[in-house]
Amino acid sequence: MKINSKLFNFSFFLSDKKSVNNLENAALQYGGSTHNLFTEEMYSNVAKNDFIEVDPIKNTISLFIPDTYNISEKASQKLIGEVISNCALKIQSRYKTIPFIEKAIGSWFSEDLQTVVYDNIILLNTHMDKLSITDINFFISLAEYVKKSMKQEGVSLAINNALAIV
């Protein structure tokens, strides 16, 4: 099954992953990259098509929560903790599961600052058998909350192999 990404108000959407070796070069070449410190995977998301691929058995949505405020300033631990806690509680309430937390380092090219910005990221991962438009919209609302609370240009959502910026 596929869901058309154009159904959502994403700033941009990338439907595939590409392994990379360097966060800075990948941010300059592809706009951003992620190094998952749990799996050691280092990748950039790249364009393939307009569709979110839905697996019939297991799907994962990951909400990226940065440790920066106002694009590149260090956020307080209190703010980061509140945002993570609020998002995790909303996920737990809706899906009756605690999101799996992973740490990552993200790099992205800031149009405003004209430089590569690095974030320590907390990934709140939620696994689900079925993935619907309603589920994606729920995570978009969480990303909008993170974006507003952390004063970010955009907040990432990974949906299986795709990456969307809200």
C-alpha positions in Angstrom: 0.0 0.0 0.0 1.1 3.6 -0.7 -0.1 6.9 0.7 0.5 10.0 -1.4 2.6 12.5 0.5 0.8 15.3 -1.2 -2.2 14.7 1.1 -0.1 16.4 3.8 1.2 19.9 4.3 4.9 18.9 4.4 7.6 21.5 3.8 9.3 18.8 1.8 9.2 15.0 1.5 11.9 12.5 0.6 10.8 8.9 0.0 14.0 6.9 0.2 17.3 6.6 2.2 20.9 6.7 1.0 23.9 5.6 3.2 26.4 8.4 3.7 29.9 8.6 5.3 30.0 12.2 6.5 27.3 14.3 8.1 28.5 17.7 6.8 29.1 16.6 3.2 25.7 14.9 3.2 24.0 18.0 4.6 25.5 20.1 1.9 24.7 17.6 -0.9 21.3 16.3 0.3 20.2 19.0 2.7 20.5 16.9 5.8 21.6 13.6 7.3 21.2 11.5 10.4 23.6 9.3 12.4 21.6 7.0 14.6 23.8 6.3 17.6 21.9 3.2 18.5 22.0 1.4 15.1 25.2 3.2 13.9 23.3 3.8 10.6 24.3 7.1 8.8 22.1 8.2 6.0 20.4 11.0 4.1 16.9 10.9 2.8 16.6 11.3 -0.9 13.9 11.8 -3.5 12.4 8.7 -5.1 8.7 9.4 -5.6 5.8 11.1 -3.8 4.6 8.0 -1.9 4.9 6.8 1.7 5.4 3.1 1.5 3.2 1.2 4.0 4.1 -2.2 5.1 1.2 -4.7 5.8 2.9 -6.0 9.0 5.2 -3.4 10.6 5.5 0.4 10.2 7.5 2.9 12.2 7.0 6.6 12.6 9.8 8.5 14.3 9.5 12.0 15.7 12.8 13.9 15.7 13.2 16.2 18.8 16.3 18.4 18.6 18.4 19.8 21.4 18.4 23.2 19.8 16.2 26.2 20.3 15.6 29.1 17.8 17.4 27.1 15.0 20.9 26.7 16.5 21.0 27.8 20.2 21.4 25.2 22.8 18.0 24.5 24.4 17.6 24.1 28.1 17.4 20.6 29.5 14.1 21.5 31.1 12.6 22.5 27.8 13.9 19.4 26.0 12.6 17.2 28.8 9.1 18.8 28.7 8.8 18.5 25.0 10.0 14.8 25.0 7.7 14.0 27.9 4.6 15.7 26.4 5.1 14.0 23.1 5.8 10.5 24.7 2.7 10.9 26.8 0.5 11.8 23.8 1.9 8.8 21.9 1.4 6.5 24.8 -2.2 7.7 25.4 -3.2 7.2 21.7 -1.4 4.0 20.9 -1.2 2.3 24.4 2.5 1.8 23.9 5.6 3.7 25.1 7.7 5.0 22.2 11.1 3.5 21.8 13.8 6.2 22.3 17.0 6.4 20.3 19.6 9.1 20.1 21.0 10.5 16.9 23.1 13.3 15.5 21.5 15.3 12.8 23.0 17.7 10.3 21.1 20.0 8.0 21.7 23.0 5.9 20.0 26.1 7.4 18.7 28.4 4.7 18.4 31.2 7.3 22.0 30.9 8.6 23.6 29.6 5.3 25.5 27.0 7.2 25.4 23.4 8.3 23.7 23.0 11.8 24.2 20.0 14.0 21.6 18.8 16.5 21.7 16.0 19.1 18.3 14.4 18.4 16.0 12.2 20.4 14.0 9.9 18.2 10.6 8.9 19.6 9.8 5.7 17.6 6.4 4.2 17.4 5.8 0.8 15.8 2.4 -0.1 14.5 0.9 -2.8 12.4 -1.3 -0.5 10.3 -0.5 3.0 9.3 -3.2 5.4 8.2 -3.6 9.0 7.1 -5.0 9.7 10.6 -1.8 8.3 12.2 0.4 10.5 10.0 -1.8 13.6 10.8 -1.4 12.8 14.6 2.4 12.8 14.2 2.3 16.0 12.1 0.5 17.7 15.0 3.3 16.5 17.4 5.9 17.8 15.0 4.1 21.2 14.9 4.1 21.2 18.7 7.9 20.5 18.7 8.5 23.1 16.0 6.6 25.8 17.9 8.0 24.9 21.3 11.6 24.7 20.1 11.3 27.6 17.6 12.6 25.5 14.7 12.5 26.1 10.9 11.2 22.6 10.6 10.9 19.3 12.5 11.4 15.9 10.9 9.2 12.8 10.9 10.5 9.5 9.6 7.8 7.3 8.2 9.3 4.0 7.4 12.0 4.9 4.9 10.6 8.3 4.1 11.4 11.6 5.7 9.0 14.5 5.9 9.7 18.0 7.2 6.8 19.8 9.0 
